[in-house]
Amino acid sequence: MGITIFLLNLLAEKVEQLMEWSSRRSVIRMNGDKFRRFVKAPPRNYSVIVMFTALQPQRQCSVCRQANEEYQVLANSWRYSSAFSNKLFFTIVDYDEGADVFQQLNMNSAPTFMHFPPKGKPKRADTFDLQRIGFAAEQLAKWIADRTDVHIRVFRPPNYSGTIALALLVSLVGGLLYLRRNNLEFIYNKTGWAMAALCVVFAMTSGQMWNHIRGPPYAHKNPQNGQVKGGLKVHWGKNTTHNSFVKWLRAIPHKKWDESYIHGSSQAQFVAESHIILLLNAAITMGMVLLNEAATSKGDVGKRRIICLVGLGLVVFFFSFLLSIFRSKYHGYPYSFLIK
């Protein structure tokens, strides 16, 4: 009987403390001690959603910051809803404040969302599948409803940046058309439209939309000094000779892409990687345009032959670079061309 009263008092104390913290901030920050006391240790009659993350600037985790914004939206929606109760709490554990928690759970990636039920240990479904579903607040709310039967209606603060940007774009285009109202022949310029279309295609095929959604870092940087690690480069100086540069060029086919700029996994990429892919695709396209020009033009035969060779060189050389990047990201891909 005495033990039961003690446990009830302990539970009431924990719930009261969590409610007090929630009244101050929708997401409760926890270190190792708080996590073990309020999340892991019994007794509990409440569910806890924990976001394991790394928000410190030196961690270079832009995805963590974006996921945290969505997490804050969800927690605020719950905190200020009419259904708010002491049956569900939102917490966060930052690696720099609770590294022991990460070690205890054998966790080596961030961000990660987990649900800790009132009774028993978390099951496999209590870990949110961020890679497959994403980290939008609406998706998190649906997952929480499946695990806790608590339904949260997500309320987002109004964002007028998109409307303002669209208004500025329309104003700019309208102003340009007004200034050129007496000469609108440029609208029918096929070359201009073709260049614009190619720019859009290059941007999309290089992964710019993925960058906009996921917000990856520009390149892999050393967390100690913030500088990009490694790099495939040649340094020019007083001792640089023609022979040393030639040796460097000959060594390119045997070098692997440095993961400072090319991510080693097919599931992620760096912003610099998108820029590299964009330039390679542009060079290959230029080569194809030159080949087409050499085949269809009616100019001097010698000049057409030179254009053909230049175009062929561009396609072959830069396509081999593109294939080598693909091969470095999809481990086990057996094919290569010129550059491994």
WOHULIN-V476223 format. One record per backbone hydrogen bond with DSSP energy under -1.0 kcal/mol. CO is the residue of the C=O (numbers start at 1). NH is the residue of the N-H. E is the energy in kcal/mol with one decimal. If there is no record, write none. Layout:
((CO NH E) (CO NH E))
This chain:
((1 5 -2.2) (2 6 -2.1) (3 7 -2.5) (4 8 -2.5) (5 9 -2.5) (6 10 -2.4) (7 11 -2.6) (8 12 -2.5) (9 13 -2.1) (10 14 -2.2) (11 15 -2.6) (12 16 -2.3) (13 17 -2.1) (14 18 -2.4) (15 19 -2.6) (16 20 -2.0) (17 21 -2.3) (18 22 -2.5) (19 23 -1.7) (21 25 -2.5) (28 92 -2.4) (31 35 -2.3) (32 36 -2.3) (33 37 -2.0) (34 38 -3.0) (35 39 -2.0) (35 40 -1.8) (36 41 -2.0) (47 89 -1.7) (48 116 -2.9) (49 91 -3.1) (50 114 -2.4) (51 93 -2.6) (52 112 -2.0) (53 95 -2.2) (56 59 -2.0) (57 60 -1.4) (61 65 -1.2) (62 66 -2.0) (63 67 -2.9) (64 68 -2.2) (65 69 -1.7) (66 70 -1.7) (67 71 -2.4) (68 72 -2.5) (69 73 -1.9) (70 74 -2.2) (71 75 -2.6) (72 76 -2.6) (73 77 -2.0) (74 78 -1.8) (75 79 -2.7) (76 80 -2.2) (78 81 -1.1) (81 84 -1.3) (87 47 -2.7) (89 49 -2.8) (90 28 -2.8) (91 51 -1.7) (92 30 -2.5) (93 53 -2.2) (94 97 -1.6) (94 98 -1.8) (98 102 -1.3) (99 103 -2.0) (100 104 -2.3) (101 105 -2.0) (102 107 -2.8) (103 106 -1.0) (112 52 -3.3) (113 128 -2.4) (114 50 -2.9) (116 48 -1.9) (123 126 -1.3) (124 127 -1.5) (126 115 -2.6) (128 130 -1.8) (129 133 -2.2) (130 134 -1.9) (136 140 -2.3) (137 141 -2.4) (138 142 -1.8) (139 143 -2.2) (140 144 -2.4) (141 145 -2.2) (142 146 -1.8) (143 147 -1.6) (144 148 -2.7) (145 149 -1.7) (160 164 -2.5) (161 165 -2.5) (162 166 -2.3) (163 167 -2.3) (164 168 -2.4) (165 169 -2.2) (166 170 -2.7) (167 171 -2.4) (168 172 -2.5) (169 173 -2.7) (170 174 -2.8) (171 175 -2.7) (172 176 -2.2) (173 177 -2.5) (174 178 -2.1) (175 179 -2.2) (176 180 -1.8) (178 181 -1.2) (180 183 -1.8) (184 187 -1.4) (185 188 -1.4) (186 189 -1.3) (189 193 -1.8) (190 194 -2.5) (191 195 -2.4) (192 196 -2.2) (193 197 -2.5) (194 198 -2.3) (195 199 -2.2) (196 200 -1.8) (197 201 -2.4) (198 202 -3.0) (199 203 -2.1) (200 204 -2.4) (201 205 -2.8) (202 206 -1.3) (203 208 -2.1) (204 207 -1.0) (207 211 -2.0) (208 212 -2.1) (209 213 -1.9) (210 214 -3.0) (211 215 -2.4) (217 271 -1.9) (218 272 -2.6) (220 229 -1.5) (222 226 -3.0) (227 222 -3.7) (231 233 -1.0) (237 240 -1.1) (241 245 -1.7) (242 246 -2.2) (243 247 -2.3) (244 248 -1.9) (245 249 -2.2) (246 250 -2.4) (247 251 -1.3) (251 254 -1.3) (252 255 -1.8) (253 340 -2.0) (258 261 -1.6) (258 262 -1.8) (260 220 -2.8) (270 274 -1.4) (271 275 -1.8) (272 276 -2.2) (273 277 -2.5) (274 278 -2.5) (275 279 -2.2) (276 280 -2.4) (277 281 -2.7) (278 282 -2.2) (279 283 -2.4) (280 284 -2.3) (281 285 -2.4) (282 286 -2.4) (283 287 -2.1) (284 288 -2.1) (285 289 -2.5) (286 290 -2.3) (287 291 -2.2) (288 292 -2.4) (289 293 -2.4) (290 294 -2.6) (291 295 -1.6) (292 296 -2.0) (293 297 -2.2) (300 304 -2.2) (301 305 -2.1) (302 306 -2.0) (303 307 -2.4) (304 308 -2.2) (305 309 -2.3) (306 310 -2.5) (307 311 -2.5) (308 312 -2.6) (309 313 -2.4) (310 314 -2.3) (311 315 -2.2) (312 316 -2.6) (313 317 -2.6) (314 318 -2.1) (315 319 -1.8) (316 320 -1.6) (317 321 -1.4) (318 322 -2.3) (319 323 -2.6) (320 324 -1.8) (321 325 -1.9) (322 326 -2.0) (323 327 -2.3) (324 328 -1.8) (325 329 -1.4) (326 330 -2.4) (329 331 -1.0) (330 333 -2.0) (337 339 -3.0))
